[in-house]
Amino acid sequence: MFNKKRLTCPEFILEGTGNIRFIYTALVCFLIQTAIVYGITDDAAGNISGKVIDYSNHEPMEFATVSVYTADSSLVTGNITSVDGTFNIQVPQGDYYIMVQFVSYQRQTVGNIRVTTESRQVDLGEIFLQQDTKMISEVTITGEKSDMVIGLDKRTFNVGKDLGNAGKSASEILDNIPSVTVDLDGNVSLRGSQNVQILVDGKPSGLISADNPAALKSLQGSMIDRVEVVTNPSARYEAEGMSGIINIVLKKDQQKGINGSFEVSAGYPHDYRAGANVNFRREKINYFLNYGVNYRERPGSGTAFQHFMYPDTNYYTDVESDRLRTGWSHNLRGGADYFINDRNTLTASAFIGLSDEKNKTNIWYRDLDQDGILQEVTWREDNEQELERNIEFSLDYTLKFEQKDRKLNVFAQYIEEGETEESDIRENITAYYGEALNDDPILQRALNKESQRNIIVQADYTHPFGENGKFETGYRGGLRFIDNPYAVEERNENGDWEYLEDYTNDFHYTENIHALYAQAGNQFNKWSLQLGLRSELSDVRTHLKQTDEKNDRLYFDLFPTLHTAYRFNDINSVQLSYSRRINRPHFWYLNPFNNYTDARNIRTGNPNLNPEYTDSYELGYLMNNAKTTLYAGGYFRHTDGVIERISEVDEEGITYIFPYNLSVQNSFGLETNLSVEPFSWWTLSGDINAFRAITSGEYKGERLESDDYSWNSRLNSMMRFENDMDIQTTFFYRAPQKTTQGERLAYYMLNLGISKDVLSGSGTLTLNIHDIFNTRKYRYIIDRPNFYSENEFRWSSRTISLSFVYRLNQLKKNSSRQNRDGFGGSDGVGI
């Protein structure tokens, strides 16, 4: 049997010069550590477990350090507590004591721990840590959470550690996360699929939803603490979102006294932001407040070459456009936690978001005959004013029973949204030699008003059983009402305004979804198993008021889930999971009236869409040690009723783009996430997602098929220097991808960030250059029997920004790496 003392590689050796020396030393250290890990045999091994609790608020403490020592004070091993404050450490038989530590808290020692053949499982119960007020006032530099914490069931990205996120919006932050992409319209994709559920603090939010993807650009990144990505959720989550769930966690602290952070930034093209996150804790009440304001001007441009092919004629159109989006946005969130007693907590919060934008779009159409000779030029100008308001109220109650880990949570939420878009449109047509073909320009105006109300009630109950078992059950009810009148008018020869009937209607949408779920899990030695079942009753109704078209859908579905894992040791583990998911057509997919800015390329919805259903399978391996975290996994998704955007051209050359249920899609994928510290001052992280998607279906007798191989990747390098300066570079690449009607072409981008701590660590200056080589542009091809189009669009050009963050009574956080094993979370197999 090997000695119980844990060995590590000396850092001064790893930081030596010479490739041969580095490789040799790393190899020797790897062999030593591997021998120690596997030298503890199953016959001799035991487990020391427990849960670390904050004494002041009785909340579990994540990332607390637990060190195991022999009776003669020799360090044996250690670990970090998981999200629910628990730890489980494998040790040989013997006598030990443990030391529990967390920055700014008094360390706690637990002694007289004996692991024997008769008593291998030692549960220390709850261990309470108290804050060290002296340390809070003196310490300025401490360790913090890693920027990327990889688990088998969930990946957590602490966005504040990524320099590229300074002075950015929620949309830009999500686009900087592995396996997540955001397109030019703000639509979020996970592993190449847009069917993803986006939550805020684990709950739906009025500001961020699939129906309003552009609103992600309005949410200040300074309000975001971390982003969690769950690729195969359990039954306790909504079944919506076929590729998984993205949970945006906002900042909130519970440290006693007043503390917070303040951020200002300025960028070019014009982008000015300011934000504040403040907490005040006094006795039983913790107040929190977040505010962000932003003014920006975002120029964009696009081109398209279109070829129309008909039996009797052929012609071409060159399209060129430029756009400028300007305006203000405000986000204010406030609330309080009331700790009634040790077992009862009540949280109330409110959120309001306001935005006022002015958007200007110019489009030039150059029409050419079949010989390429210019016939006429059309110029179309759209001046739009967009006002948006979001209000949200939430009430959350948690009851902790006397039995350990038994609890009840009840949540209620009311969301109200309003958006008004008013456009003044002017169109001129001239001959190729510059003469006007119409003496008076065509004048149009469009009005789009959307009002939405959401009511959500949710209850979750957790009941532990046995030593590691857990049973969960709950209910969720969601009521949603949307009204969306849309009107387009044109001024006639007499100067009077007339409605264009083909583009005018009043759309009403009602959605009622009720869900019940139950799941149970347990741990059997090194195996963990969790089974769940969720039922959802969906009542969806749409009504086109002007034409009196109604479409009512009532359907009941069952969604089973399975998560199982095997843990080889503290470093290596593997998980297999299955879930059935649904993608209900979003409001904008059902609304037949959308946008009239580009009169020759009109996007519409389809009120006859049906939901998509997906069976998702995933197998993953996780290796997590002191300096390296590796996740490698494969996934398979089978989807029925796939929704694809169809492009159809009428006889006048107008392209209509609308969603349509095709048939079946099978997706296969391999994903790898790696984070490694080759030196103490250098961290490398990267990910790659390679997939194949086979889609087949039929539209109006035409067979639409695609067999696509594609991949995307991200590589990040972070270097930390002794003068409190960090330098980060990030490279993105997205490979070409075939679609049922053409191809989406590749794009790549390189970002650079430099930060410097000032004011004795209380402040940080960050310089960011986003898209250094100005290469980020969306390019795609549509290839149909009678229509061919090459398109390129750039939503924004290269951006440069400088930001400053000041921390009030908060500890300066270094990037010393800590890791977790991926178990013990609120989802997956963490029992």
Secondary structure as UniProt FT lines:
FT   HELIX           11..14
FT   HELIX           19..39
FT   TURN            42..44
FT   STRAND          45..54
FT   TURN            55..57
FT   TURN            62..63
FT   STRAND          65..70
FT   TURN            71..72
FT   STRAND          75..80
FT   TURN            83..84
FT   STRAND          86..92
FT   STRAND          94..101
FT   TURN            103..104
FT   STRAND          108..115
FT   STRAND          121..129
FT   HELIX           133..138
FT   STRAND          141..142
FT   STRAND          148..150
FT   STRAND          155..157
FT   HELIX           159..161
FT   HELIX           163..165
FT   TURN            166..167
FT   HELIX           170..174
FT   TURN            175..176
FT   TURN            178..179
FT   STRAND          180..182
FT   TURN            184..185
FT   STRAND          188..190
FT   TURN            191..192
FT   STRAND          196..200
FT   TURN            201..202
FT   TURN            210..211
FT   HELIX           213..217
FT   HELIX           221..223
FT   STRAND          224..230
FT   TURN            235..236
FT   TURN            242..243
FT   STRAND          244..250
FT   STRAND          257..268
FT   TURN            269..270
FT   STRAND          271..282
FT   TURN            283..284
FT   STRAND          285..309
FT   STRAND          314..339
FT   STRAND          344..368
FT   TURN            370..371
FT   STRAND          374..400
FT   TURN            404..405
FT   STRAND          407..431
FT   TURN            432..433
FT   STRAND          442..465
FT   TURN            466..468
FT   STRAND          469..491
FT   TURN            493..494
FT   STRAND          497..499
FT   HELIX           501..503
FT   STRAND          505..524
FT   TURN            525..526
FT   STRAND          527..544
FT   TURN            545..548
FT   STRAND          549..567
FT   STRAND          572..583
FT   HELIX           587..590
FT   TURN            599..600
FT   STRAND          601..603
FT   TURN            607..608
FT   STRAND          612..624
FT   STRAND          628..640
FT   STRAND          643..649
FT   TURN            651..652
FT   STRAND          655..661
FT   STRAND          664..679
FT   TURN            680..681
FT   STRAND          682..699
FT   TURN            700..701
FT   STRAND          702..721
FT   TURN            722..724
FT   STRAND          725..734
FT   STRAND          737..739
FT   TURN            740..741
FT   STRAND          742..744
FT   STRAND          747..758
FT   HELIX           759..761
FT   STRAND          763..770
FT   TURN            772..773
FT   STRAND          778..784
FT   TURN            785..786
FT   STRAND          787..794
FT   STRAND          799..808
FT   STRAND          812..813
FT   TURN            828..829
//
